[in-house]
């Protein structure tokens, strides 16, 4: 019912919208009061006609809905009748199946009881046999333990004798090691004394060599200083003679070899020997 009311409201709104939209494209012109009333009545008649059609449509929808509801009720009643009949048959079948299962269960239970009785008898016999076998095995184990204890005592006595002999050997070996250690310490002491004596001689020789090297180095430094002073004196003399001229200079330093540097020149000055030539 709620759906029908909503449908009616929806269609009413649609009809009103269509009425407004589908009106005259332009505002009608009325030439008199009678003309206005006539046009208004015509519009009302058309609107009533549309409303009547809409009501007829709604009534048809309601009638179809009532018919469909009656058909659904009839179908539901028929299906319900079928379900009830099926349930009644299922209940009868279930009762019969339960009786059959009870009979089968009783028969199986009887078989199980008979099997348990037979199993208990077999278990009693097997237990008796296992007890006899266990007693026999226990007797064998006791006998074996007694023999093992006697054998262990003999082996222990033999091990004690072997241990005493090995202990005597170890003591003898320890004494031998102590003797070797004493001799080794004496030899190490003697070798240390010889090494210290050789080290002392080496230090004395090394000190003399270091002193000699210092003297040689001092002589070389003194010679270099003398050469530098001589070079500076020559350089001053050359500057006094040349006074800005381009020259090439060749000098010989004592025990240092000859060095040369050449450029374009107008005057050559050399210091070969003790004189200077130009």
JORA-V838264 format. One record per residue. N is the residue number from 0. PHI is phi in degrees with one decimal (NA if undefined). OMEGA is omega in radians with two decimals (* if undefined). Layout:
n:N phi:PHI omega:OMEGA
n:N phi:PHI omega:OMEGA
This chain:
n:0 phi:NA omega:3.11
n:1 phi:-63.0 omega:3.12
n:2 phi:-64.8 omega:-3.14
n:3 phi:-66.8 omega:3.12
n:4 phi:-61.6 omega:3.11
n:5 phi:-63.5 omega:3.12
n:6 phi:-64.6 omega:3.11
n:7 phi:-61.9 omega:3.12
n:8 phi:-60.3 omega:-3.11
n:9 phi:-62.1 omega:-3.11
n:10 phi:-67.9 omega:3.09
n:11 phi:-62.8 omega:3.12
n:12 phi:-63.5 omega:3.14
n:13 phi:-63.4 omega:-3.12
n:14 phi:-64.7 omega:3.13
n:15 phi:-62.9 omega:3.12
n:16 phi:-62.6 omega:3.12
n:17 phi:-64.9 omega:3.14
n:18 phi:-65.2 omega:3.14
n:19 phi:-69.2 omega:-3.07
n:20 phi:-71.0 omega:-3.06
n:21 phi:-86.1 omega:3.08
n:22 phi:-70.2 omega:-3.14
n:23 phi:-65.8 omega:3.13
n:24 phi:-64.9 omega:3.11
n:25 phi:-128.4 omega:3.13
n:26 phi:-66.2 omega:-3.10
n:27 phi:-65.2 omega:3.13
n:28 phi:-104.0 omega:3.14
n:29 phi:-111.6 omega:-3.09
n:30 phi:-98.1 omega:3.11
n:31 phi:-159.3 omega:3.12
n:32 phi:-64.2 omega:3.13
n:33 phi:-64.4 omega:3.12
n:34 phi:-60.6 omega:3.13
n:35 phi:-63.3 omega:-3.13
n:36 phi:-63.1 omega:-3.13
n:37 phi:-63.5 omega:-3.13
n:38 phi:-66.3 omega:3.13
n:39 phi:-66.2 omega:3.11
n:40 phi:-64.8 omega:3.12
n:41 phi:-63.6 omega:3.12
n:42 phi:-65.9 omega:3.12
n:43 phi:-63.8 omega:3.12
n:44 phi:-65.0 omega:3.13
n:45 phi:-64.3 omega:3.14
n:46 phi:-66.8 omega:3.10
n:47 phi:-64.1 omega:3.11
n:48 phi:-62.9 omega:3.12
n:49 phi:-64.8 omega:3.13
n:50 phi:-63.9 omega:3.12
n:51 phi:-62.6 omega:3.10
n:52 phi:-62.1 omega:-3.14
n:53 phi:-64.2 omega:3.11
n:54 phi:-64.5 omega:3.10
n:55 phi:-61.1 omega:3.14
n:56 phi:-63.1 omega:3.13
n:57 phi:-63.3 omega:3.13
n:58 phi:-63.7 omega:3.08
n:59 phi:-62.3 omega:3.11
n:60 phi:-61.7 omega:3.14
n:61 phi:-63.5 omega:-3.13
n:62 phi:-63.4 omega:3.12
n:63 phi:-61.5 omega:-3.14
n:64 phi:-62.8 omega:3.12
n:65 phi:-63.6 omega:3.13
n:66 phi:-62.5 omega:3.14
n:67 phi:-63.8 omega:3.13
n:68 phi:-64.6 omega:3.11
n:69 phi:-62.3 omega:3.13
n:70 phi:-63.6 omega:3.13
n:71 phi:-64.7 omega:3.12
n:72 phi:-62.8 omega:3.12
n:73 phi:-62.0 omega:3.13
n:74 phi:-62.9 omega:-3.14
n:75 phi:-62.9 omega:3.12
n:76 phi:-64.3 omega:3.12
n:77 phi:-62.5 omega:3.14
n:78 phi:-63.6 omega:3.12
n:79 phi:-63.9 omega:3.10
n:80 phi:-62.3 omega:3.11
n:81 phi:-63.1 omega:-3.14
n:82 phi:-63.3 omega:3.12
n:83 phi:-62.3 omega:3.11
n:84 phi:-61.6 omega:3.13
n:85 phi:-63.9 omega:3.14
n:86 phi:-64.2 omega:3.12
n:87 phi:-63.0 omega:3.10
n:88 phi:-63.9 omega:3.14
n:89 phi:-64.2 omega:3.12
n:90 phi:-63.6 omega:3.12
n:91 phi:-63.2 omega:3.13
n:92 phi:-62.7 omega:-3.13
n:93 phi:-62.8 omega:3.12
n:94 phi:-62.6 omega:3.14
n:95 phi:-62.7 omega:-3.14
n:96 phi:-62.7 omega:3.13
n:97 phi:-65.3 omega:3.10
n:98 phi:-61.8 omega:3.13
n:99 phi:-64.4 omega:3.13
n:100 phi:-65.0 omega:3.12
n:101 phi:-62.5 omega:3.12
n:102 phi:-62.4 omega:-3.13
n:103 phi:-63.3 omega:-3.14
n:104 phi:-63.5 omega:3.12
n:105 phi:-62.9 omega:3.14
n:106 phi:-65.1 omega:3.13
n:107 phi:-65.1 omega:3.12
n:108 phi:-63.6 omega:3.09
n:109 phi:-63.2 omega:3.10
n:110 phi:-63.3 omega:-3.14
n:111 phi:-63.8 omega:3.12
n:112 phi:-61.2 omega:3.11
n:113 phi:-61.3 omega:-3.14
n:114 phi:-64.9 omega:3.14
n:115 phi:-65.0 omega:3.11
n:116 phi:-62.5 omega:3.10
n:117 phi:-64.9 omega:3.14
n:118 phi:-65.0 omega:3.13
n:119 phi:-64.2 omega:3.12
n:120 phi:-63.0 omega:3.13
n:121 phi:-64.4 omega:3.14
n:122 phi:-63.9 omega:3.11
n:123 phi:-63.6 omega:3.11
n:124 phi:-63.7 omega:-3.14
n:125 phi:-63.0 omega:3.12
n:126 phi:-64.8 omega:3.13
n:127 phi:-61.6 omega:3.13
n:128 phi:-65.6 omega:3.14
n:129 phi:-63.5 omega:3.12
n:130 phi:-62.6 omega:3.12
n:131 phi:-60.7 omega:3.14
n:132 phi:-63.7 omega:3.14
n:133 phi:-63.5 omega:3.12
n:134 phi:-63.3 omega:3.13
n:135 phi:-65.6 omega:3.13
n:136 phi:-65.2 omega:3.12
n:137 phi:-64.1 omega:3.09
n:138 phi:-63.5 omega:3.12
n:139 phi:-63.5 omega:-3.13
n:140 phi:-64.2 omega:3.12
n:141 phi:-60.9 omega:3.13
n:142 phi:-62.1 omega:3.14
n:143 phi:-64.2 omega:3.13
n:144 phi:-63.7 omega:3.12
n:145 phi:-62.7 omega:3.11
n:146 phi:-64.6 omega:-3.13
n:147 phi:-65.6 omega:3.11
n:148 phi:-64.6 omega:3.12
n:149 phi:-62.1 omega:3.12
n:150 phi:-63.7 omega:3.14
n:151 phi:-64.0 omega:3.11
n:152 phi:-62.1 omega:3.12
n:153 phi:-63.0 omega:-3.13
n:154 phi:-63.5 omega:3.13
n:155 phi:-63.4 omega:3.11
n:156 phi:-62.7 omega:3.14
n:157 phi:-65.8 omega:3.13
n:158 phi:-63.4 omega:3.12
n:159 phi:-63.1 omega:3.11
n:160 phi:-64.2 omega:3.12
n:161 phi:-62.8 omega:3.14
n:162 phi:-64.2 omega:3.12
n:163 phi:-64.3 omega:3.13
n:164 phi:-64.7 omega:-3.14
n:165 phi:-64.9 omega:3.11
n:166 phi:-64.7 omega:3.09
n:167 phi:-62.9 omega:3.11
n:168 phi:-62.6 omega:-3.14
n:169 phi:-63.4 omega:3.11
n:170 phi:-62.2 omega:3.11
n:171 phi:-61.2 omega:3.14
n:172 phi:-65.3 omega:3.12
n:173 phi:-65.7 omega:3.09
n:174 phi:-61.9 omega:3.13
n:175 phi:-62.6 omega:3.13
n:176 phi:-63.7 omega:3.13
n:177 phi:-64.0 omega:3.10
n:178 phi:-64.2 omega:3.13
n:179 phi:-62.4 omega:3.14
n:180 phi:-62.1 omega:3.14
n:181 phi:-62.4 omega:3.12
n:182 phi:-63.2 omega:-3.13
n:183 phi:-64.1 omega:3.13
n:184 phi:-64.2 omega:3.10
n:185 phi:-62.1 omega:-3.14
n:186 phi:-62.6 omega:3.14
n:187 phi:-63.1 omega:3.13
n:188 phi:-62.2 omega:3.13
n:189 phi:-62.5 omega:-3.14
n:190 phi:-65.4 omega:3.11
n:191 phi:-64.4 omega:3.11
n:192 phi:-62.4 omega:3.12
n:193 phi:-61.8 omega:-3.13
n:194 phi:-63.7 omega:3.13
n:195 phi:-64.8 omega:3.11
n:196 phi:-64.0 omega:3.12
n:197 phi:-63.0 omega:3.13
n:198 phi:-63.7 omega:3.12
n:199 phi:-63.6 omega:3.10
n:200 phi:-59.7 omega:-3.12
n:201 phi:-62.8 omega:3.12
n:202 phi:-62.9 omega:3.12
n:203 phi:-62.0 omega:3.13
n:204 phi:-61.6 omega:-3.11
n:205 phi:-64.9 omega:3.12
n:206 phi:-64.4 omega:3.11
n:207 phi:-62.6 omega:-3.13
n:208 phi:-65.9 omega:3.12
n:209 phi:-64.5 omega:3.10
n:210 phi:-61.4 omega:3.14
n:211 phi:-64.4 omega:3.13
n:212 phi:-64.2 omega:3.08
n:213 phi:-60.9 omega:3.13
n:214 phi:-62.2 omega:-3.13
n:215 phi:-62.6 omega:-3.14
n:216 phi:-64.4 omega:3.12
n:217 phi:-62.6 omega:3.12
n:218 phi:-61.0 omega:-3.11
n:219 phi:-65.9 omega:3.12
n:220 phi:-64.8 omega:3.12
n:221 phi:-64.3 omega:3.13
n:222 phi:-64.4 omega:3.13
n:223 phi:-64.5 omega:3.13
n:224 phi:-64.1 omega:3.11
n:225 phi:-61.8 omega:3.14
n:226 phi:-61.5 omega:-3.13
n:227 phi:-65.9 omega:3.12
n:228 phi:-63.3 omega:3.13
n:229 phi:-62.9 omega:3.14
n:230 phi:-64.0 omega:3.13
n:231 phi:-64.0 omega:3.11
n:232 phi:-63.2 omega:3.13
n:233 phi:-62.3 omega:-3.12
n:234 phi:-63.4 omega:3.11
n:235 phi:-65.8 omega:3.13
n:236 phi:-61.8 omega:-3.13
n:237 phi:-65.7 omega:-3.14
n:238 phi:-62.8 omega:3.12
n:239 phi:-66.7 omega:-3.11
n:240 phi:-78.0 omega:-3.00
n:241 phi:-78.1 omega:-3.14
n:242 phi:53.2 omega:3.04
n:243 phi:96.9 omega:3.13
n:244 phi:-77.2 omega:3.13
n:245 phi:-82.3 omega:-3.07
n:246 phi:-133.8 omega:2.97
n:247 phi:-117.9 omega:-3.01
n:248 phi:-118.8 omega:3.06
n:249 phi:-128.7 omega:-3.12
n:250 phi:-126.3 omega:3.10
n:251 phi:-123.8 omega:3.10
n:252 phi:-97.6 omega:-3.13
n:253 phi:-62.4 omega:3.07
n:254 phi:56.1 omega:-3.10
n:255 phi:-121.7 omega:-3.13
n:256 phi:83.3 omega:-3.09
n:257 phi:-113.0 omega:3.08
n:258 phi:-121.2 omega:-3.07
n:259 phi:-137.9 omega:2.95
n:260 phi:-148.7 omega:-3.01
n:261 phi:-115.9 omega:3.03
n:262 phi:-143.2 omega:3.03
n:263 phi:-66.7 omega:-3.00
n:264 phi:-147.9 omega:3.00
n:265 phi:-116.6 omega:3.14
n:266 phi:-134.9 omega:3.14
n:267 phi:-111.7 omega:3.11
n:268 phi:-122.0 omega:3.12
n:269 phi:-128.1 omega:3.09
n:270 phi:-123.1 omega:3.10
n:271 phi:-69.4 omega:-3.05
n:272 phi:81.3 omega:3.13
n:273 phi:-103.0 omega:-3.10
n:274 phi:-104.9 omega:3.11
n:275 phi:-117.3 omega:-3.13
n:276 phi:-113.4 omega:3.09
n:277 phi:-126.1 omega:*
